[in-house]
Amino acid sequence: MVFYRCVYFIFFLTVSAKFVWKHHNNDELPLVLEEVHEKCPNITRIYALSEPSVQNVPLYVIEFTEMPGFHQPYKPEVKYIGNIHGNEVLGRELLLGLADYLCEQYLNNDPNIRALIHKTRIHLLPSMNPDGWQLSTSFGGQDYLIGRGNNHSVDLNRNFPDLDAITFEYERLGINHNNHLLKDVTRLAAPLEPETRAVMRWIMSIPFVLSAAMHGGDLVANYPYDESKSGALASEYSASPDDDTFRELAMTYATAHADMASASRPGCHINSHDDTASYNFGKQGGVTNGAAWYSLKGGMQDFNYLATNAFEITLELGCKKYPLENELENEWHRNREALLAYLWKAHIGIKGIVSDDTGFLENAIISIVNITGPNPKPIRHDVTTGTYGDYYRLLTPGRYEVTASHVGHYPAQRIVTVPQRQSAARILNFKLEPIRYADGALFFDPPFVRYPHFIGEQPRIYKRSLYEKVTNSILESKETPKE
């Protein structure tokens, strides 16, 4: 009898462990993640964000890495977020499938997957909007708008602090300040929803390098800025300082997708009741600048770039917001190589550690000047170092002048060449020298070469303690009104 029970238990585990392509409901979603974790306990961890949805559904994340639960220097952090709009569900199922695939291929000793997991810390949030998913599903999943917002009928991709307006104003005033802008927020256009607060706390607490948000309704990889600088509602290209890098990131996904970059594929229908096809983004390589398509305020994509070190793009995964169940597996095969190729982009550019004689330097600033051509071109978007003094700077191939600076230290500069084909970021470490005292006076102007492209205000340096205080103040004092 005991023997038969053991056989039944083994059979049950085998059957339950096989991933099924279907629309997993809010109760089934964490069970899928738990099954993956049980198969791959040494490389996965499941956790929930700080707040559940309005309807008290936890926002679950599964993490893949060599040492789950810990940030490691030189190992970039990456995230995928699905189901931001509740009725756009393909990303939700793709991320559940990706979790299962990463685990299975790791166990099968796939060298590419094992290398990716050993070198990267990957976070998958299948559903940011489980309440909207439930509403959309309850109404049949085929309405263009029902379930788009959360349970307060708020569009979560319009609910983040509008940092674009701040950076555009600084540009108009000639102020060189384009990063970590959350401390400059003085008011919010609307109260933050619990799902928004939870994701904001998440991206502020983990030093993400690369990110993608998954949507549906068209087929294109969209990159910053999402908001136009003039206020135009559409057709205005709104370039960020990292426009070249963002375009390469978007092109990576589009070209690895089955037909996102195909100029011959048909365009999507504008809505479910309209037979008119919209523009085929494949004619421009399957990518678009956000504001060149249409302008939006309060988007998550631009918030990542302007509030943290993370580079995020938005993936429109297909014409159908809510694909039929029998279409999901085919969509997985159409997206699988693109999902993996994009994760590898966390390893382009440069990375390193900034330290001094006492140890790691947190919140050191990494500034970049592109010196590939005859005229040096500053990339006016700095990144900062983390707890272990580590930084990650995504860059396209070229030659760059890199400056590391920190309060109380002499800045240091290095020249680096980013090659055409990268399997790993170039390592560029800095050991800074504390500013010396002479005759009781502090030398404020260190003796290093100043190039013409450094003319102007020096970048501001933010202490993480102050940064988190401001963040928490915004998150905690702007509660969503209770119904």
N, C-alpha and C positions, 0 to 999 in steps of 0.2 A: 504493500500500500504506500509506504514511504517512497519507494522507488518511483511509482507512477506519479505521485505528487511532485517529485523533483523534476520528472520529465515534463509534466504539465507546466511547471514554473519556468523551466528553460524555454519551452515552446512559446509561452506567453511573452517572455522578455524578447524573444526573437521577433515575434509578430509585432509587438508594440513598438519595437525600436525602428521599424521601417517607416520612413517618412511618407505620409500620404498627402498628395496635392489636393487640397480642398480649402474652403473658406473656414478657417479655424475661428470659433467664437471666443469670447473673452475668458471663458473658463478653460477652454482647450489650449489657448496660447501658452500659459505658463507650464502646462503639462508637457508640451512639445519641448520647451526649453529645458525642463527637468530631465526628460529622457536623454537629451543631448548631453547634459551634464553627467548623468549616470554612466553614459558610454565613455565620456572623456573627462573624468573628474580632475585629472592633473593639469589640464590646460584650459579649463573653463571655470567660470563663476557666474552665478545668477544673483542679481540685486535689483532692488526697486528704487526709483528716484524718491526724492525727499517728500513729495506730496502725491497723492492719488488724483484721479480725475474728479470732476464735480460730482459724479455718481459713485465716488469712492472705489474706483477700479485702479489697482496699482499699475504704475508704468514700469514694466519689467525690462531689464537689460541683461543680455548675456555677453560675457567678456571672454575673449580668447587670447591667451598669451602663455609664455613659458612659466611665469610666476604670477598666477592670477591674484588680483587684489593689491598689487604693488606697482608703482611707477619705477622704472629703471632708466638710468642715464643712457643715452645713445639709442633708446628704443622709442620711436615716435608713437603717439596715441592717435587712433583713427576712430571715427564713428560713422555709422549709417543710421538715419532716422526715417521710419516709415509711417504712413497713415496719419500725416499731419492734418489733412482734410479727411474726415471720417468716411466719406463716400469714395475716396480714392484709395483702393485697397490692394493693388498689386504689390506695392512695396512691402506691405505687411507680410504677405505670403512669401515673397522673394527672400526676405530676411530670415524667416523661419527655415526656408529651404537652404539658405546659405549657411546657417548655423549647423544644420544637419550635415551638409556637404563638407564643411571644414573639418568637422569631427571625423566623419567617415574616411575622408582622404588622408587625414593625419594618421588614423589607425592603419590605413593601407600603405603607409610609408611613401605617400606621394612627395617627392623631393621639393617641389615648388610650394606646396601647402605647408609642409613642415618648416621650410625656410621662412615663409611669410609669418607664421605664428611665432617662431623663435625670435624673429627680428622686430616684431610689431606687437603693439597692444591694441586689439580690435574690440570695439564696443558696438553691439547691435541693439537698437531700440525698435522692435517691430511695430509698435503702435503708440504714437503720442496722443491719439484721440480715440480711445476705446468707446467713449460715449457716443461720438458721432458715428462710429462704425456700427454700433448697435441700432441707432435710429435709422441709418441708411438701410441696413439689412432688414429691419422690421418692415420697411416700406418697399421691399423687393430689390433694393440695390441698383435701380436703374434710373433714378431721378438725378438730374444734373446738379441740384442744389441741396436736397434733403440730406441731412447728415454731414454737410460740409463743415459746419462749425461745431463747437463743443456743446455741452448741455445748456450753456447760457446763450447759445446761438451766436457765439463769437468766433470769427475766423482767426485761428491761432497763428496763421502766417501774416497777420496784420496787427498782432498784439504785442510785439516786442518794442522796447524803447527805440524811437526813431533817431538813430545815431547818424544817419546820412545827412540830416538837416544840420547837425552840429559840424560835421566835417566840411560840408559845402560852405557854411558860413565862415569857417576858419580859412578856407581857400580864398574866399572873396576878400577877407581881411589881410591876406598875405601871411597868415600864421602857419608855420610848419609844424603841424600837429595832427596826426592822422591815425592814432592807435590808442587802445585802452581808454576809450572815450566815455565809459559809463560814469566816471566821476564828474563829468561835465553836464550830466543830465540834471535839470532843475525841475522838470515837470513831466508828467506822462499824459499822452493824449487820451488814454482810457485806462481803467484799472487792469492790472495784470491778472490773467486767469490762473487757476492753480496749476494747470498743465504747463503754462508759460513759465511760471515761477520755478517749477520743478526743473524744467530744462535749462533755465538760466543758471540756477544753482549748480547744476551738473556741469555745464560747460565752463563755469567760472572756477570750479574746484578741481578739474582735471585738465592738464596742459595739452589739450588737443592740438594737433598739427594740421590734420586734414579731415574733411567731413563732407557728407552729401545728404541732402534731404530729398525724399522720394514723393513724387506727386503723380497725377495722371490727368488725361484729357488732351494731351498732345505728345509728340515724340521729339524731344530735343533736350540737350544739356544746356542749362541756363547759368550764366556766371555774373558776378557783380560788375557794376552796381545795379540793384533792382529799381532804385529810385532815380528819377531824372533830376538834373541839377537846375534846370530852368523852371520845373513845375509842369512841363509838357506831359500829357497823359500817355503818349506813345511815340515811337519812331525817333527817339533821341538817344544816341549812343552815350552811355554814362560810364566812362572808363575809370577804373580804380588805378592807384599807383602800380599795382601788380597785374595789369591787364594782360601782359604777355603770358605770365604764369597761369592765370585763371583760364585763359583761352587754351593753353596746352592741357590743363587738367580736364576741361570739358571735352576737348578733342579726343583725349585718351578714352573716355567712356564711349563717346559717339562712334569712333572708328572700330572699337572692339565689339560693339553691339551688332546684332545681325543686320539691321538696315537703318539704324538711326541716321547714319551719314550718307544714305543712298539718295542720289538726286532723282532717281527714277521711281521711287515709291510714291504712292498717292498721299496727299495731305489728309489731315483728320477733318471730320465734320465739325462744324462750329458748335453744335449741340445735338442732342438726341432727336430733336424734332426738325432738324434742318438738313436738307440734302446737299447744301453747298459745302464744298471742301475748302478748308483754310489753306494758308500758305504751307508748302512743303519745306520744312527747315533743312531737309537733306540737301537742298540746292546750295546751302551755305555750310556744308560740312556737318550738319546735325547739331550745331551749336548756335547760341544767341546771347548777346548781352541782354541783361534783364530789362533795362529801361528802353532799349531799342525795340523790344517786343511790346511791353506796356509797363508803365511805372506803378510801383506800389510802395507804400510806407509801412514801417513796422515789421518788415520781413525778417525771418530768422537767418537767412543767408548773409545779409549785410551786417546783422548784429554780431555774428560770429567773427567776422573780419575786423570790425571796428571796436569790439569790446575785448577781444582775446587775441591769441596768436594763431587761431584756427583759420584755415582757408576752406570755405564751404561753397559748393555749387548746388544747384537744384536740378534734379532729374525728373523730367516729364517722361514717364515710362511707356506711354501708349495712348492711343485714341480713346479707348474705353476706360472710364474711371473705375468701373466695377466689372471686370471680365467674368465670363461664365466659368464655372468650376472646371469644366473639361478643357479650358484654354490655359489654365495656370501652368501646367508642366511644360507646355510649348513655350510660354513666356519665360520660364526659367532657363530653358536652353538658349533662348534668344539673348538673355541678359547675363548669363553666367560668366563668360570670359570678360565682359566689361566690368562686372562687379569685382573680379579679382584683379584686373589690370589697374583699376582705380586705386585699390588698396596699396598696390606697390608704389604709387606716386608719392606716398609719404616718405619715400627714400630718395627723392631727387634733391638737388641743391647741396646745401652744406649743413653740418651740425657740429656741435662741440661743447666744451665746458669752459666757463669763465671762472677763474679762481685767483686768489692771492696767497701770500704766505700763511694765512690763517685758515684757509680752506675754500669751500665753494662760495661764490658770490651770487646770491639770489637777486632778481630784479636788475641785473645788468642789462644794458641796452645794446642791441646789435643793429647797426645802421649799415646800409648797403648803397654803393654807387656802382652803376654799370659802366665799366670802362672798356667795353668791347670795341666800340667805334672810336672815331677821332675826338668826339665830344663827350666828356663824362656826363652821365645822366643819373642823378640821385633817384633812388626808389624811395619816395617819402612815406614809407610805412615801416616803422621799426618793430622788432619783436623783442621780447624780454626773456631772461633766463628763469628757470624754475628753482625749486628747493635745492637741487643738486648742482646748481650752476649750469644746467644744460639748456641748450637752445637748439632749434630746428628752423632752418630758413629755406623754404621752397623757392627754387630759382630755375629758370630756363638755361640752356647751354650758353656759355659766354664767359667773359673775364670780369671779375668784380673786385672792388676794393671794400673790405669789410672792417668796420670799426667797432670795437667793444669798449663801452664806457660804464663807469659806476661811480656813484658819489664817493668823494674822498680818494679817488685813484686817478692816475694819469691814463687817458685813453690809449689804446693800442690799435694799430692798423696792420692788416695783412692783405696780400693779393692772392686771389685764388681763381683757378680756371675750372668751370663746370663743364665736363665733357658732353659730347653729343649723346652718347648712350650711357646711361647710369644704371647700375644694379644696386648701388649703395651711395648714400650721400658722402661727399668729401668731408673729412674730419678736420676741423679748424679750431684748435684750442687756444685760449688766451690766458696768460698769467699776468694780471695787472699789478703795477707798482703803486703803493700808497703815495699820495702827495706828500712831499717832504716839508719839514719845517726848517727855516733858516732865520736865525736871529729872532726867534719867537714869532715870526710872521709866516703865514701860509701862502705858498705860491698858488694862486688861483689860475694862472695862465700857464699850463704845462708846455715845455719846449718840444712841441711836435709840429710836423709840417701841416700847414693849413692850405688846402687847395681851394681854388675859386668856388667849387661847388659846395663848400661848407659855409659860404657867406650866409648870414642870417641867424635867426634864433636857434640856439641849441635845443635838442629834444628834451622835453620834460621827463623827469624820472619819478615813478610812482612807487611808494612803499606798499607792499601787499597788504599790510595791516590796515592802512588807510583805504586802500582799494576795496577790501572786503567789508569794511565798515560802511562805506557808501553803498555798496551793492546790497548788503543786508538791510540797510535803511530803506532803500527803494523797494526791496522785495517784501519786507514785513509791514511797511506803513501804508502800502497801496493795496489793501485787501479787496478782493472782489465782493461787491455787495451781496448779502444773502437774500434769497428770494423769500 
